[in-house]
Amino acid sequence: MAFRSIEHLLSCSGAGPLWQAVIESDCEDRGVTFQQSWDQMARLWQAMGEAVADYDPLRRSPSGLTGGAADLVEKNNGGLVSPFLRAVIASALKTGECNACMRRIVAAPTAGASGVLPAVLLPLKTRDGHSDEEMVRALFVAAGFGQVIASRASISGAEGGCQAEVGSASGMAAAALVALKGGTSEQMAQACALALGNILGLVCDPVAGLVEVPCVSRNVMGAVNALSCAEMALCGVSTPIPCDEVIDAMRAVGDAMPAALRETGTGGLAATPTGQRIAQSLGRD
């Protein structure tokens, strides 16, 4: 049973937890048992942690554009932000760099946006002592929201711009954070709507057509946006635009976006003189 809308998702959860409605839907759609569905998500959670743990500050991507950024952030203990937020930023960078260096990551929902969910969930688990079981439940919540976004809009940068990748991941992460901190299903929807609305119109403009610049740092932005929106939702802040309407707006914006701004590497930062020189130097012009 695929969820047709966020409203449908929330109604299916009824009086029970939203994560349970998502896992039941997965069991029905794929013909698997509850335990099989749970075990698969648990493996994804483990892989997210392994990608961050596997980080090597000396490793560089084949292009030479990516590597070492997370290490710089971690070493700067006298910076502007708290240790927790620094860990969020570093975790997003680590996963993005891991992806660029051809290491194993979890596409959540895509490889280009793979850093957002682990960036907010892993440091929070460490700080607050959440169990792995709680984290897996949060990932099911993220999956439920992601399913609706994918069906009503898109999770493809080539189709909808970076709003469809990092934007979708940010909305999913915001909902997962609210669930993890005991928020209501409506607050999860509010957090997702706020996060998506903040990133509406974000273009996909990879330099040299590689998922590195500006993709890796945009994962940081998506993670921090998710934290901010989850915090607002948990405090009772809401948006007057329902989550489903925000998702529909994202689809409309993506459809209106010029092809040059949808993963073609011909617009935005990719079209700058330096971006073009990088592409030429890598033989990708």
N, C-alpha and C positions, 0 to 999 in steps of 0.2 A: 504494500500500500504506500505509494509515493505521496508525500505531502504536497498538496497543491498550493499552499500558502502558509504564511506564519500563523495566520488565524486558524487554519486547519490544524497545524502542528499543535498549537496551544489547546485547541478543543479536544484533540486526541489524547492529550496528557490527562485531561479530566482532573480528578482529585489526586492522582498519583504524580510522581516525579516525571519531569519532561524527558529525562534521559531514558527512562524505561519505555516510554512511547516510541522513542527512536530505535531502541534495540529490538523491540517487538516488530516494528516495521521492517527492519533489516532482516529479521528471521523469516518474515512472511515473503519478502521480495526475493530473497536468495535461497530460500528453502533450507536454512541452516537452523541448528539448535541455539538456544540462548547461550550456552557455554561456548559454542563455536564462534558466535558473533563477539562475545566478550573477549575470548582469547585473541582474536584477530586484532581488536582495538588495543588490547594490552600489549601486543607485540609492537604496534605502531608507537605506543607511548614509550616503550623501552628503546625503540630505534631513535626516537627524538632525543632521548637522553644520551644515547651512545654517540650521536652525531656531534653534540656539544662536547662530550668527554673526549672525543677523538681529535679535537682541534689541536693543530700544531702551528704555532706562530711563525715557524720558518717555511711552512708550505706556501707555495704560490700557484696560481692558476696558470694554465698553458699560455694565456695571453700576457701574463705578467701584470695585469691590471688589478688583481685581487690577492690579498693575503696580508696578515699581520695587523690588521686594523683592530680586531678585538683585543689583542695583546696590549696595544697602546692605550685603549680605554681602561682595561683592567689595572694597568700600572699607574694611572693618573688618579691616585687616591685623594688628591687635594682639589678635585674638580668642583663643578657647580652642583652636582646632584647627589642624592643619598646613595649609600652602598647598594640598596635594593634596586634602585633605578639604574645604577651603573651595571649591575648584573643583568638586568633586562636588555640594556643596549648591547652589552658584550655578547649575550646569548644569541641575539638576533644576528649580529655580525658573524659569530662563529658558524651558525647554520648556513648563512648566505655564502660565506667563504668556503665552507665545506662543499656546498653545491657547485660553486664555480671551479673548485679543485677536483671535481669529478668523484667526490666521496659519496657515501650513502646518506641520503636524507629522506624525510617523509614529505611527500607533496601534499600540503595541507592548506588550501586545496590544490595548489600547483607547486612545482619546483621553485619557480621564481618568487613565490610567497611563502616558502617553507620555513622561514625564520620567525614568523609572527607568533604562532601558537606556542612553540617551545620557549620563546623569549619571555612570555608572560607566565607560563605555567611552571617551568622548572625553578626559577628563582622564588616563586611564591611557595612552592612545595618546601623548599629549603628554609625559607623564612618562617612559615607558619606551621610546618610539621604535618602537612596533609599526607594522607596515605596514598599509595598507588591506586587503590580502589577508587578513592575520591577523584583522582586525576583522570582515570579512565571514564568515569561517569561524566566528567566535564567535557571530555572529548566527544562523547556521544551527543551531548547538547550541541557542541560546535558542528558536528556532522549533520544534525537535523536542520540547523539554520543554513548550513552550506548547501544542503540538498535543495532547499527552496530557492536560494539565490541562483544556483546553477540552472534550475528549471525555468524560473521566471525571468532571469536576466542572463548572466554568463559568468564563468570563472576563467575565461580565456582572454589574455591580453590582445591576441590577434583579432578578437571579435569585439571586445569592449574596452580596451585600454587597460592601464594598470589599476584603475578602479575595480576592474573585474578580478584582479589577482590579489594584490596587497589590500585593496579595499574590501574584498570578500573575506580574506583572512582576518582582517581587523574586526569586521562585524562578527564573525564566528568566534573570535577570541574574546570579544567583549561579552557576548552571551555566555560563554563558558566560564568567564571570571565571575559573573553574577551568580551563576549556578553554584560555583565552588564556594562562594561566600554566603550561601543560604538565601539568595534573593528569590523573588517570585518569578513565575513564567512571564508575566507581563513586564517585569523589570528586565528580564533577559531580552525581550523583544524591543524594549525601549533602548537598551544599550546597543543592540545591533543597529537599530535605526539611526541613532546618534552617530555611531562610528561610520556607517555607510554614507550618511549625509555629509560628514566632514571631508570625505575623500571623493565625493562626487565630481566627475570630470577629470580625474587624474589620468594623464596620458601614459602610454607605453612607448618609450623612446630609447631603447637600449643602444648604447654606443657600440659600433661595429657589429650590431646584431647579437651581442653576447649578453647573457643574463648576469651582468656584473655591475656596470655603471649605467644608471644610478640604482639598479635593482637592489643591491645589497643594503645600501643605506636606507632605502625606502622601507625595507622590512623593519628597521628601527622605528621609523615614523609610524608604521602600522601598529606596532606593538605599544608604543606610547599612547597613541590614539585610543587603542582598545582599553588600556588602563584608565585613561581619563573618562571615557564614556561609561565604563563599568562603574567607576566611582560615582559619577553623576547619577546613574540609574539607581544605584543602591541608596543614594541620598534622597531619592524621590524626584529627581529632575527628569522631565519628560519632553518629548517633542510632539507638537500637534499633528505632525504627519505620520500616519500609521506605517509600521515597518514594511508592509506589503507595497504601499504606495511609494516608499523610498526605493525599494527594489525595482519596481516598475519604472521609476524615474531613471534609475541607473541603466536600465536596458535602453530607454529612449535616448539618453545621453550617449551611450556607446554606439547606437545606430547612427547618430548624427555626427559622430567623431570622424574627421578626415582619416583616410587610410594611412597617411604619413604619421599619424599619432597612435597607430595601433600595431605595434611590434614589427613594423617594416624597417626600422632603423634609418628612416629617411626624414624624420622630423624631430622637433624638440632638441634635446641635448645631442642627439646623434647627428643632427644637421649643423651643429656649430663648427667653426673652422678647426678647432682642436679635435672635436669628435670625428670629423672627416679625415684629419691627418692620422688619428689612431687607427681608423678603419683601413686606410691605405697602407700603413706600416704593417698591419697584420694580414694584408692581402684580402680584405673583406669589403673593399669599396665596390 
